[in-house]
């Protein structure tokens, strides 16, 4: 666990704290609270989770400066879940109610599922910045999430496939409950529109033979084209594991190299993929597109620059959502009713409604997940001698409309 005091910063808070009639109350007294964060700071998720502390620290400092008459985050305690479900539960038990029953995290579906029963039984409210599993969308529990569940992303993905006239699909994904659930959502939604999932390839990233896996996918592509010669075929990567290796293999094939490729949000803005010139060139060649939810905080003026300056790298989904989580908890802590778990739950739900970010508020459904929002479609493009990720289109889950940028 890392624990340290919170200091001030010079930059303005990048959120608009609503002062409307239904705003969170100013509260009867000044509150000093500890901020508790369960995050993957080491292990398999450590590379993508490394910008979490910087975003949390920045948000807390800005809250302390702008809400100084109402609230002070006296310290931040980071509990490293190591991306392991059992570790996440152990860390949650260690943290207890140090954060006044509010906890940011865990971040992964597996860790959140492991902690959920303990949180429900011990009146702990979990605010997960990045969990999306549909099976964790349960009304009346103590789990709130800053992203829509996987069904909304799948809608964004399938709407793009249909717009691109893709009629047949080969799905590739890690063989675990969460990715299998995502593949099932994809299969059901794609078939509703008349599409066919010709083949699915679940694999274990720890033991997978990429050459054998790639050869099997190539054979399935040949067969799909033979059985359905008039249907446009595409490849879809539902998890980022082995993506670069599979692309390297596919570059030398006759069929896979000529198909359009799509992927889930887990691969969007993957820095390593863009930095490998050969893999990036292949991704551009096959038109790789990845839908990814656009956090409301990502539209806040100067926030991306501030986070980039603090962490030294491009802020991703985890950073923006972590920032949003801190602001939500600040608003919840300033609410008038917090005497019991019911009051704390109402305070958090009201905070979602009153965190006003242009263009939309953070509206949640009965399960405590975001209802929807804007998804950007990211693609790799050449930028001089290098490559970079760029948003080339976007999807509004409310209107179901795709807007092409290029």
C-alpha positions as CSV (number, residue, x, y, z in Angstrom):
1,X,0.0,0.0,0.0
2,X,1.1,3.5,-0.8
3,X,-0.1,6.4,1.4
4,X,0.9,10.0,1.2
5,X,-0.4,13.6,1.9
6,X,-2.3,15.4,-0.9
7,X,-0.9,18.8,-2.1
8,X,-2.4,21.6,-4.1
9,X,-1.9,22.3,-7.8
10,X,-2.1,25.5,-10.0
11,X,-4.5,24.3,-12.7
12,X,-8.2,24.8,-12.6
13,X,-10.5,21.8,-12.0
14,X,-11.5,20.6,-15.4
15,X,-15.0,19.7,-14.5
16,X,-18.1,21.9,-14.1
17,X,-19.5,21.3,-10.6
18,X,-23.3,21.8,-11.0
19,X,-25.1,24.4,-8.9
20,X,-28.6,23.5,-10.2
21,X,-31.7,23.0,-8.0
22,X,-31.1,19.3,-7.8
23,X,-27.4,19.6,-7.0
24,X,-25.6,17.7,-4.3
25,X,-26.0,19.6,-1.0
26,X,-23.2,21.5,0.5
27,X,-23.4,19.4,3.7
28,X,-23.7,20.4,7.3
29,X,-20.0,20.5,8.1
30,X,-16.5,20.5,6.6
31,X,-15.3,16.9,6.0
32,X,-11.8,15.5,6.0
33,X,-11.6,12.1,4.4
34,X,-9.1,9.5,3.1
35,X,-9.3,8.5,-0.5
36,X,-9.0,4.7,-1.0
37,X,-8.0,3.3,-4.4
38,X,-7.7,-0.4,-5.4
39,X,-5.7,-0.5,-8.6
40,X,-3.4,-2.8,-10.6
41,X,-0.1,-1.2,-10.0
42,X,2.0,-4.3,-10.7
43,X,1.6,-7.6,-12.5
44,X,-0.1,-8.1,-15.9
45,X,-2.1,-4.9,-15.8
46,X,0.7,-2.6,-14.5
47,X,1.7,-1.1,-17.8
48,X,-1.8,0.1,-18.6
49,X,-2.5,0.9,-15.0
50,X,0.5,3.1,-14.4
51,X,-1.2,6.4,-15.1
52,X,-3.9,5.8,-12.5
53,X,-2.0,7.2,-9.5
54,X,-1.1,10.4,-11.4
55,X,-4.7,11.0,-12.4
56,X,-6.0,10.3,-8.9
57,X,-3.4,12.6,-7.3
58,X,-4.1,15.4,-9.7
59,X,-7.9,15.2,-9.2
60,X,-7.6,15.1,-5.4
61,X,-5.4,18.1,-5.4
62,X,-7.8,20.1,-7.6
63,X,-10.7,19.1,-5.4
64,X,-8.8,20.2,-2.3
65,X,-8.2,23.6,-3.9
66,X,-11.6,24.2,-5.4
67,X,-13.8,22.7,-2.6
68,X,-11.6,23.8,0.3
69,X,-14.6,25.1,2.3
70,X,-16.4,21.8,2.1
71,X,-14.0,18.9,1.8
72,X,-10.4,17.9,2.1
73,X,-8.9,14.6,0.9
74,X,-6.3,14.3,3.7
75,X,-4.4,11.4,2.1
76,X,-4.6,8.9,-0.7
77,X,-4.1,5.2,0.0
78,X,-3.3,3.0,-3.0
79,X,-3.8,-0.7,-2.6
80,X,-2.1,-2.8,-5.3
81,X,-4.5,-5.5,-6.6
82,X,-1.7,-6.9,-8.9
83,X,-4.6,-7.6,-11.4
84,X,-5.3,-10.8,-9.3
85,X,-8.8,-11.4,-8.0
86,X,-7.7,-12.9,-4.7
87,X,-5.2,-10.1,-4.2
88,X,-8.0,-7.5,-4.8
89,X,-10.2,-9.1,-2.1
90,X,-7.3,-9.2,0.4
91,X,-6.6,-5.5,-0.3
92,X,-10.3,-4.6,0.0
93,X,-10.4,-6.3,3.4
94,X,-7.3,-4.4,4.5
95,X,-8.8,-1.1,3.3
96,X,-12.1,-1.6,5.1
97,X,-13.9,1.7,5.7
98,X,-10.9,3.9,5.7
99,X,-12.5,5.9,2.8
100,X,-15.8,6.3,4.6
101,X,-17.3,3.2,2.8
102,X,-16.3,4.6,-0.6
103,X,-13.7,2.7,-2.6
104,X,-12.4,3.5,-6.1
105,X,-11.8,0.2,-7.9
106,X,-11.2,-2.6,-8.5
107,X,-10.6,-1.9,-12.2
108,X,-10.9,-5.4,-13.8
109,X,-14.0,-7.5,-14.2
110,X,-12.4,-10.5,-12.5
111,X,-11.2,-8.5,-9.5
112,X,-14.5,-6.8,-9.1
113,X,-16.4,-10.0,-9.2
114,X,-14.2,-11.4,-6.5
115,X,-14.8,-8.4,-4.3
116,X,-18.5,-7.8,-4.9
117,X,-20.0,-10.2,-2.3
118,X,-17.7,-8.9,0.4
119,X,-18.5,-5.3,-0.4
120,X,-22.3,-6.0,-0.4
121,X,-22.0,-7.7,3.0
122,X,-19.9,-5.0,4.6
123,X,-21.6,-1.9,3.3
124,X,-18.7,-0.8,1.1
125,X,-19.5,1.1,-2.1
126,X,-17.2,0.2,-5.1
127,X,-16.8,2.7,-7.9
128,X,-15.0,0.9,-10.7
129,X,-13.5,3.2,-13.4
130,X,-13.1,0.5,-16.1
131,X,-15.1,-2.7,-15.5
132,X,-17.6,-3.5,-18.2
133,X,-18.8,-7.1,-17.9
134,X,-22.5,-7.4,-18.5
135,X,-22.9,-10.1,-15.9
136,X,-21.9,-7.6,-13.2
137,X,-24.8,-5.2,-14.1
138,X,-27.0,-6.0,-11.1
139,X,-29.6,-3.6,-9.7
140,X,-29.5,-2.9,-5.9
141,X,-25.9,-3.9,-5.2
142,X,-23.0,-1.8,-4.0
143,X,-21.3,-1.6,-7.4
144,X,-21.1,1.5,-9.6
145,X,-19.2,1.8,-12.8
146,X,-18.0,4.7,-14.9
147,X,-18.4,2.9,-18.2
148,X,-21.4,1.3,-19.9
149,X,-21.5,-2.5,-19.9
150,X,-20.1,-4.6,-22.7
151,X,-23.4,-4.7,-24.6
152,X,-23.1,-1.0,-25.5
153,X,-19.6,-1.4,-26.9
154,X,-20.7,-4.5,-28.8
155,X,-23.5,-2.3,-30.3
156,X,-20.9,0.2,-31.4
157,X,-18.8,-2.6,-32.9
158,X,-21.6,-4.3,-34.7
159,X,-23.1,-1.1,-36.0
160,X,-19.7,-0.4,-37.6
161,X,-19.5,-3.9,-39.0
162,X,-22.9,-3.5,-40.6
163,X,-22.1,0.0,-41.9
164,X,-19.0,-1.6,-43.5
165,X,-21.2,-4.3,-45.0
166,X,-19.4,-7.1,-43.1
167,X,-21.6,-10.2,-43.2
168,X,-19.3,-12.9,-41.8
169,X,-16.9,-12.8,-38.8
170,X,-14.0,-14.7,-37.3
171,X,-13.7,-13.9,-33.5
172,X,-10.5,-14.4,-31.6
173,X,-10.4,-13.9,-27.8
174,X,-8.8,-15.0,-24.6
175,X,-10.4,-18.1,-23.1
176,X,-11.8,-16.7,-19.8
177,X,-15.3,-16.0,-18.5
178,X,-15.2,-12.3,-19.3
179,X,-14.1,-12.6,-22.9
180,X,-16.3,-15.6,-23.5
181,X,-19.2,-13.5,-22.3
182,X,-18.2,-10.7,-24.7
183,X,-17.9,-13.1,-27.6
184,X,-21.5,-14.4,-26.8
185,X,-22.8,-10.8,-26.9
186,X,-21.1,-10.2,-30.2
187,X,-22.5,-13.4,-31.7
188,X,-26.0,-12.7,-30.6
189,X,-26.1,-9.1,-31.8
190,X,-24.3,-9.8,-35.1
191,X,-26.8,-12.6,-35.9
192,X,-29.7,-10.3,-35.1
193,X,-28.7,-8.3,-38.1
194,X,-28.2,-11.3,-40.4
195,X,-24.5,-11.7,-39.8
196,X,-22.7,-15.0,-39.2
197,X,-19.8,-15.7,-36.8
198,X,-18.2,-18.3,-39.0
199,X,-15.6,-19.4,-36.4
200,X,-14.4,-18.5,-32.9
201,X,-10.9,-19.1,-31.5
202,X,-10.6,-18.9,-27.7
203,X,-7.0,-19.3,-26.5
204,X,-4.8,-19.2,-23.4
205,X,-2.3,-16.4,-23.8
206,X,0.1,-18.1,-21.5
207,X,0.4,-21.3,-23.6
208,X,-0.9,-20.3,-27.0
209,X,1.2,-21.3,-30.0
210,X,0.8,-18.2,-32.2
211,X,1.8,-20.0,-35.4
212,X,-0.7,-22.8,-34.8
213,X,-3.4,-20.4,-33.8
214,X,-2.7,-18.2,-36.9
215,X,-2.7,-21.2,-39.2
216,X,-6.1,-22.3,-37.8
217,X,-7.6,-18.8,-38.3
218,X,-6.2,-18.8,-41.9
219,X,-7.8,-22.2,-42.6
220,X,-11.1,-21.0,-41.1
221,X,-11.0,-17.9,-43.3
222,X,-10.4,-20.0,-46.4
223,X,-13.3,-22.2,-45.5
224,X,-15.6,-19.3,-44.7
225,X,-14.9,-17.8,-48.1
226,X,-15.5,-21.1,-49.8
227,X,-18.8,-21.8,-48.0
228,X,-20.1,-18.2,-48.3
229,X,-18.3,-16.7,-51.4
230,X,-20.6,-13.7,-51.6
231,X,-20.3,-12.6,-48.0
232,X,-17.8,-10.1,-46.8
233,X,-15.5,-11.7,-44.2
234,X,-13.6,-9.9,-41.4
235,X,-11.5,-10.8,-38.4
236,X,-12.3,-9.4,-34.9
237,X,-9.9,-9.5,-31.9
238,X,-12.0,-9.3,-28.7
239,X,-8.9,-9.1,-26.5
240,X,-5.5,-7.5,-27.0
241,X,-3.4,-10.6,-26.1
242,X,-1.2,-11.8,-28.9
243,X,-2.6,-9.2,-31.2
244,X,0.8,-8.1,-32.5
245,X,2.0,-11.6,-32.9
246,X,-1.1,-12.6,-34.8
247,X,-0.7,-9.6,-37.1
248,X,2.9,-10.5,-37.8
249,X,1.8,-14.0,-38.8
250,X,-1.1,-12.8,-40.9
251,X,1.2,-10.5,-42.9
252,X,2.6,-13.6,-44.6
253,X,-0.7,-15.2,-45.4
254,X,-2.8,-15.2,-48.5
255,X,-6.3,-14.7,-47.0
256,X,-5.9,-13.0,-43.5
257,X,-3.8,-10.3,-45.0
258,X,-6.5,-9.3,-47.4
259,X,-9.4,-9.2,-44.9
260,X,-10.6,-6.1,-42.9
261,X,-9.7,-6.3,-39.2
262,X,-11.6,-5.0,-36.1
263,X,-10.9,-5.2,-32.4
264,X,-12.5,-4.3,-29.1
265,X,-11.6,-1.3,-26.9
266,X,-8.9,-3.3,-25.1
267,X,-6.6,-2.8,-28.2
268,X,-7.5,0.8,-28.9
269,X,-4.6,3.3,-28.5
270,X,-2.2,0.4,-27.6
271,X,1.1,2.2,-27.6
272,X,3.3,-0.9,-28.3
273,X,1.2,-1.7,-31.4
274,X,1.8,1.8,-32.9
275,X,5.5,1.8,-32.0
276,X,6.2,-1.5,-33.9
277,X,6.6,-0.2,-37.4
278,X,5.9,-3.5,-39.2
279,X,2.8,-4.4,-37.1
280,X,1.5,-0.8,-37.3
281,X,1.9,-0.9,-41.1
282,X,-0.1,-4.1,-41.3
283,X,-2.8,-2.6,-39.0
284,X,-3.1,0.3,-41.4
285,X,-3.1,-2.0,-44.4
286,X,-6.1,-4.1,-43.1
287,X,-7.9,-1.0,-41.8
288,X,-7.9,-2.1,-38.1
289,X,-10.7,-0.2,-36.2
290,X,-11.3,-0.3,-32.5
291,X,-14.3,1.3,-30.8
292,X,-13.5,2.8,-27.4
293,X,-15.7,4.7,-25.0
294,X,-14.9,8.4,-24.8
295,X,-14.9,9.4,-21.1
296,X,-16.7,12.7,-20.5
297,X,-13.6,14.0,-18.7
298,X,-11.6,13.5,-21.9
299,X,-13.5,16.5,-23.3
300,X,-12.7,18.8,-20.4
301,X,-10.5,21.7,-21.4
302,X,-6.8,21.3,-20.6
303,X,-7.3,18.0,-18.6
304,X,-5.4,15.8,-21.1
305,X,-2.5,18.3,-21.2
306,X,-2.4,18.3,-17.4
307,X,-2.4,14.5,-17.0
308,X,0.2,14.2,-19.8
309,X,2.5,16.7,-18.0
310,X,2.2,14.8,-14.7
311,X,2.6,11.2,-16.0
312,X,4.9,11.8,-19.0
313,X,2.7,9.8,-21.3
314,X,-0.5,10.0,-23.2
315,X,-3.5,9.6,-20.8
316,X,-5.7,6.7,-21.5
317,X,-9.2,5.5,-20.5
318,X,-8.0,4.5,-17.0
319,X,-6.6,7.9,-16.3
320,X,-9.7,9.8,-17.4
321,X,-12.1,7.5,-15.6
322,X,-10.0,7.6,-12.5
323,X,-10.1,11.4,-12.5
324,X,-13.9,11.2,-12.9
325,X,-14.2,8.8,-10.0
326,X,-12.4,11.2,-7.6
327,X,-14.6,14.0,-8.6
328,X,-17.7,11.9,-8.1
329,X,-16.6,10.8,-4.6
330,X,-15.9,14.5,-3.7
331,X,-19.5,15.4,-4.6
332,X,-20.8,12.4,-2.8
333,X,-18.9,13.3,0.4
334,X,-20.3,16.8,0.3
335,X,-23.9,15.5,0.3
336,X,-26.1,16.1,3.4
337,X,-27.2,12.5,4.0
338,X,-24.4,10.0,4.7
339,X,-25.4,8.4,8.0
340,X,-26.0,4.9,6.6
341,X,-25.3,2.9,3.5
342,X,-28.6,4.0,1.9
343,X,-27.7,7.6,2.4
344,X,-24.2,7.1,0.9
345,X,-25.7,5.3,-2.1
346,X,-28.1,8.1,-2.7
347,X,-25.3,10.7,-2.4
348,X,-23.2,8.8,-5.0
349,X,-26.2,8.5,-7.4
350,X,-26.9,12.2,-7.0
351,X,-23.3,13.0,-7.7
352,X,-23.5,11.2,-11.0
353,X,-26.5,13.4,-12.0
354,X,-24.7,16.6,-10.9
355,X,-21.3,16.1,-12.4
356,X,-22.2,18.2,-15.5
357,X,-19.8,17.6,-18.4
358,X,-20.6,19.0,-21.8
359,X,-22.3,17.5,-23.8
360,X,-24.0,15.0,-21.4
361,X,-24.4,14.3,-17.7
362,X,-23.1,11.0,-16.3
363,X,-26.5,9.3,-16.2
364,X,-26.6,5.8,-14.8
365,X,-29.0,2.9,-15.1
366,X,-30.7,0.9,-12.4
367,X,-27.6,-1.3,-12.1
368,X,-25.3,1.7,-11.4
369,X,-23.6,1.7,-14.8
370,X,-23.4,4.5,-17.3
371,X,-26.3,4.2,-19.7
372,X,-24.2,5.0,-22.8
373,X,-22.3,7.8,-24.5
374,X,-19.9,8.4,-27.4
375,X,-17.6,5.7,-28.7
376,X,-14.6,6.8,-30.9
377,X,-13.4,4.4,-33.6
378,X,-9.6,4.4,-33.4
379,X,-7.3,3.5,-36.3
380,X,-3.5,3.5,-36.8
381,X,-2.3,6.0,-39.3
382,X,1.1,6.9,-40.7
383,X,2.5,10.2,-39.2
384,X,5.7,11.0,-41.1
385,X,8.2,8.2,-40.4
386,X,6.2,6.8,-37.5
387,X,2.6,5.7,-36.8
388,X,0.0,6.9,-34.4
389,X,-3.6,6.2,-33.2
390,X,-6.3,8.5,-34.5
391,X,-10.0,8.6,-34.0
392,X,-11.5,8.3,-37.5
393,X,-15.2,8.1,-36.7
394,X,-17.5,8.0,-33.7
395,X,-20.8,6.4,-32.6
396,X,-23.5,7.9,-30.4
397,X,-25.2,5.0,-28.4
398,X,-28.3,7.1,-27.9
399,X,-28.9,8.0,-31.6
400,X,-27.2,4.9,-33.0
401,X,-25.5,7.1,-35.6
402,X,-21.9,6.8,-36.9
403,X,-20.2,10.0,-37.8
404,X,-17.1,9.6,-40.1
405,X,-14.2,12.0,-39.6
406,X,-12.1,10.6,-42.4
